[in-house]
Amino acid sequence: MSNSEWARNAVSAFDRMVNVEGGFRSRPGQRLMAEKVAETFAAAQLGKLEEDEEPQRAIAVIQAGTGVGKSLAYAVPAIAMALERGTRVLISTATVALQEQLVNKDLPALAQQMDQPFKYALAKGRGRYVCKLKLERLASVAQGDGTDGGEPIDDDFFPEEAAQARQSQRSPQENAARLQFYTSMADALTTRGWDGDRDSLDTPPEPEVWSPVAAEGSSCTGKHCPVFGSCTYYEKRKDLVQAQVLVANHDLLLSTLGARLLPELDNCLLILDEAHHLPGTALSQFACEMNLSQLTWIDKLASRAQRVGGLVEVSEIADIPRHSAQLRQHLQDCARLLMDEYGEGMRQQLQSGGRGPARVRLPRGELPPALVEPLAQAAHHASAFLDVLQAISKALRSQMRDRPDEAKRLSTLYAQVGSLAPRLEAVHDTTQLLLQDAPQGSVPAAKWFTLDVVGDFVAIKAYASPVIPGSTLRHHLWSQVRGAVLTSATLTSGGQFDFFLRESGLYNDTAVSTLEVASPFNYAEQGSLVVTETQADPRTPQQFTSEMVDALLEDLAQVQSGGLVLFTSREQMRLAVDALPTAMRQHVLVQNTLPRSQLLHQHRERVAAGLPSIIFGMQSFGEGLDLPGALCESLFITKLPFAPPDDPVDEARAEWLKNSGRDPFSEIVVPATAIRLAQWVGRAIRTEVDQAHVYCYDKRLVRTGYGQRLLASLPPFTLHRRMANA
């Protein structure tokens, strides 16, 4: 079948879907997007090729305004074409909310209505599922059994957990309650009252409670595990294998490249929704860190590896004492040299009362000469130590295969070594990136160190991160992709895709085409943008916040139904909360005072009862929050959402741009802020019948040249300007 026939059939499937009686409603912009999706995927050449044959790639970047109905526009043609071409669709999102919408609402509806049946599944990281072997061990401790198969349960089986217990100094009662929690989890798993998915627990546990029982790859023996046949994670993997449509998230997509958890990217149709998050996810995914001050894990790993390696007769364990001792020594040398070089300045930062750890960033990513040798030695010994662990892993797997009756004991030994291996890998990766010198003309990695003091504990950490997300994505992701659609309501800045294309690694890629689909909403009639101009400069926080809060309170007093106030800092939000009149406090719900779901439930109940309800929230409430109609008739933006000025990766990038004779504020800060502000403003109008007012208290939006660029990226609301206290 030709490309044009594939595209035509996919669009026909979309047309049939929107014409289903009582089903979906077609919008002109939505069909335009569906046509673009079909055309793009039809042009992509999937699967194996002849040797030296260059594949035909096709990637579409589509900005679809609020109300276009982009989920239907990409899902129907993609699924129809995948079924016709015998391939699969992989949809990746940035937020849990959109994942849940797709899996619980959109895809079930499509599966009932589309001509051809298809299966769909939600892909999650391994760590979201319980490891039955780990849970059994902890449950046996709670039940008073001090052994596991006749062997004592060593106290440091979960070293992270033990360290956290010492730091938080939990009481015996708290420890007993935690063990009882593990017992209740084990009972629920046995009676099928729980499916082993962390997210399906009535109250998902805190990370430090979940970590000891999470199914992590480093401690998993896969098919050799004695409980493999009933493993929750591998049961879910079966659903993924059988599904034609998979829903994942950007983190999982990037972290499992080459791991065969998700479909091969050269033989599937890839959709990246909420694509504006992809560059930031890439930077966090490929950044690395290591702790230079808390190193007892090295001795534990060495002791454990020697013991386990000896049991399976691995000769390489003879090198462990040398590698572990040298690794510890060189990391300690790094910490000492760092404190000699930067300690005084970082201590002063801590004493000045600033929040969080003190930090020093290396200008131009250049290491002090004294640090090069100890870091190089640490990298060498970490690499050699990892080679020994690899030999032990191979021997254990071999014995599991040959001695299935010993599988449980051997799996436990494997987990004892594997639970600490990620720390060693982190040291290896971090030292490698810290030592990396950028070739002439290329961008150096961001490198920085932190110092923090918590009680009696001193933490010195080293970090390294790529600076340009586009180059990272181009190398790791786009080199594998044949057909993809990237979409979001906010991909342009000032009407251009250039910024996003650069950030995502797609600029000047000949396979890329773009499309902007306007929102069907009449913003000029449905809402207004009111800019309040304060006397104080927003760059003087104390004076500005005081004046802004006064103006905000006057406007909040007029709210009759649902309102949302978005803050750029916790301190700003705290001051606003403190200033609330007593009568108004009962109408305000503050982020983090309740779980998000409960807070939104209360908000909906109040508005439904005809009462005013105003949410105070931070960045995470600025996108992905769907509050249509009366739930958000008033949106308040206290200050333009510029990124924090002290992010070390942003600092390193700005430094490189300045050294290259370029303007980081114009090239990076303004376009990124435009996308973020458009997301925030997008909370206001959610349907064709909504009426809403957006209030902004930052005069820079109307008084500066870059403010005009920001305005150009917003929906065309009717604009009103006013002076504060007027």
Buried (B, 14 or more C-beta within 10 A) or exposed (E): EEBEEBBBBBBBBBEBBBEEEEBBEBBEBBBBBBBBBBBBBBBBBBEEEEEEEEBBBBBBBBBBBBBBBBBBBBBBBBBBBBBBBEBBBBBBBBBEBBBBBBBEEBBEBBBEBBEEEBEBBBBBBBBBBBBBBBBBBBBBBBEEEEEBEEEEBBEBBBBBBBBBBEBEEBEEEEEEEBBEBBBBBBEBBEEEEBBBBBEEBEEBBEEBBBBBBBBBBBBBBEEBBBBBEEBBBBEBBEBBEEBBBBBBBBBBBBBBBEEEBBBBBBBBBBBBBBBBBBBBBBBEBBBBBBBBBBBEBBEBBBBBBBBBBEBBEBEBBEBBEEBBBBBBBBBBBBBBBBBEBBBEEBBEBBEEEEEEBBBBBBEEBEBEEBBEEBBBBBBBBBBBBBEBBEBBBEBBBEBBEEEEEBBBBBBBBBBBBBBBBBBBBBBBBBBBBBBBEBEEEEBBBBBBBBBBEEEEEEBBBBBBBBBBBBBBBBEBBBEEBBBBBBBBBBBBBBEBBBBBBBBBBBBEBEBBBBBBBBBBBEBEEBBBBBBBBBEBEBEEBEBBBEBBBBBBBEBBEEBEBBBBBBBBBEEBBEBBBEBBEEEBEEBBBBBEEBEBEEBBEBBBEBBEEEEBBBBBBBBEBBBBBBBEBBBBBBBBBBBBBBBEEEEBBBBBBBBBBEEEEEEBEEBBBBBBBBBBBBBBBBBBBBEEEBEBBBBBBBBBBBEBEBBEBBBBBBBBBEBEEEEBEE
